[in-house]
Amino acid sequence: MAKPADQPHGRYAREAVALLGSLIRKARIERKETAAELAERAGVSRGLVQRVERGDPGCAIGAVFEMAALVEIRLFDLDRQGLAANNQAIAQTLRLLPTAARPPRKAVKDDF
C-alpha cells in the first residue's frame, strides 16, 4: 500500500516529534557539533538531520533514534540494560498473545 503524500498526524504526535527534534538540536549544539558532523556519524544526510531537528514527522524513526543515541539523549528513561530487559519481557508477553487481532464477529440474526 502506498504511503499518502500528506499523512495527518495528531497534535500529541506532532508536539512529541517537535520536542524530540529540539532535544536533539540542543544536545548537538551543546556538544559543539555541526549538523553535517552528526549526519556523518549517523550515516544520513545533513538535510535529514535538519528535518529531524525541525520536528518533521515524516522522518524515519530509526534515523531519529540513532541521532538521539549519538547525542546521548536517553529514550524511555532507561539505560541499555534496562532497554534490553524491557524488550525481553515484552517479547515473552507477546509470545503468549495471539499473533493477530481480529474484530469481533457480528452475531447472526436468525430469528425470522
C-alpha positions in Angstrom: 0.0 0.0 0.0 1.4 3.4 -1.0 2.1 6.0 1.7 -0.2 9.0 1.5 1.6 12.2 0.5 0.2 14.2 3.4 -0.4 11.8 6.2 -2.3 13.5 9.1 -0.7 13.4 12.5 -2.4 14.2 15.7 -1.5 17.1 17.9 0.2 15.0 20.5 2.4 13.2 17.9 3.4 16.5 16.3 4.3 18.0 19.6 6.3 14.9 20.7 8.2 14.9 17.4 8.9 18.6 17.7 10.2 18.1 21.3 12.5 15.2 20.3 13.9 17.2 17.4 14.5 20.2 19.7 16.2 18.0 22.2 18.5 16.5 19.5 19.4 20.0 18.3 20.1 21.3 21.8 22.3 18.3 22.6 24.1 18.6 19.3 24.8 22.3 19.8 25.9 21.7 23.4 28.4 19.1 22.1 29.7 21.8 19.7 28.8 19.5 16.7 27.6 20.7 13.3 24.6 19.1 11.6 27.0 17.8 8.9 29.1 16.1 11.6 26.1 14.5 13.2 24.8 13.4 9.8 28.2 11.7 9.0 28.2 9.9 12.3 24.6 8.8 11.9 25.1 7.8 8.2 22.4 10.1 7.0 22.2 13.4 5.0 22.6 16.8 6.6 19.1 17.6 5.3 17.7 14.7 7.2 19.3 16.0 10.4 17.8 19.4 9.8 14.4 17.9 9.1 14.6 15.9 12.4 15.6 19.0 14.3 12.7 21.0 12.8 10.3 18.2 14.0 9.3 16.8 10.6 7.1 13.8 11.5 7.9 12.1 8.1 11.4 11.2 9.1 12.3 7.5 9.6 12.1 6.6 13.3 15.3 4.6 13.1 17.3 7.6 11.9 15.7 9.8 14.6 16.6 7.3 17.4 20.1 6.9 16.0 20.7 10.6 16.2 19.2 10.8 19.7 21.6 8.0 20.8 24.6 9.7 19.2 24.0 12.9 21.1 23.3 10.9 24.3 19.6 11.5 24.7 18.1 8.8 26.8 14.9 7.5 25.4 12.3 5.7 27.6 14.2 6.8 30.7 16.2 3.5 30.6 19.9 2.6 30.1 21.0 -0.2 27.7 20.4 -3.0 30.2 17.0 -1.6 31.1 16.0 -1.4 27.4 17.2 -5.0 26.8 15.4 -6.3 29.9 12.2 -4.5 28.8 12.5 -5.8 25.3 12.9 -9.4 26.6 9.9 -9.0 29.0 7.7 -7.6 26.2 8.8 -10.4 23.8 7.8 -13.0 26.4 4.4 -11.4 26.8 3.9 -11.2 23.0 4.6 -14.9 22.7 1.6 -15.5 24.9 -0.8 -13.3 22.9 -2.5 -14.2 19.6 -0.4 -13.3 16.5 -3.2 -11.1 15.1 -6.1 -9.0 16.3 -9.4 -9.5 14.6 -12.6 -7.5 15.0 -15.4 -9.4 16.9 -17.8 -11.3 14.7 -21.2 -9.9 14.3 -23.9 -12.0 15.8 -26.1 -13.7 13.2 -29.7 -12.7 13.4 -31.5 -15.9 12.6 -34.9 -15.1 14.2 -37.4 -14.9 11.4 
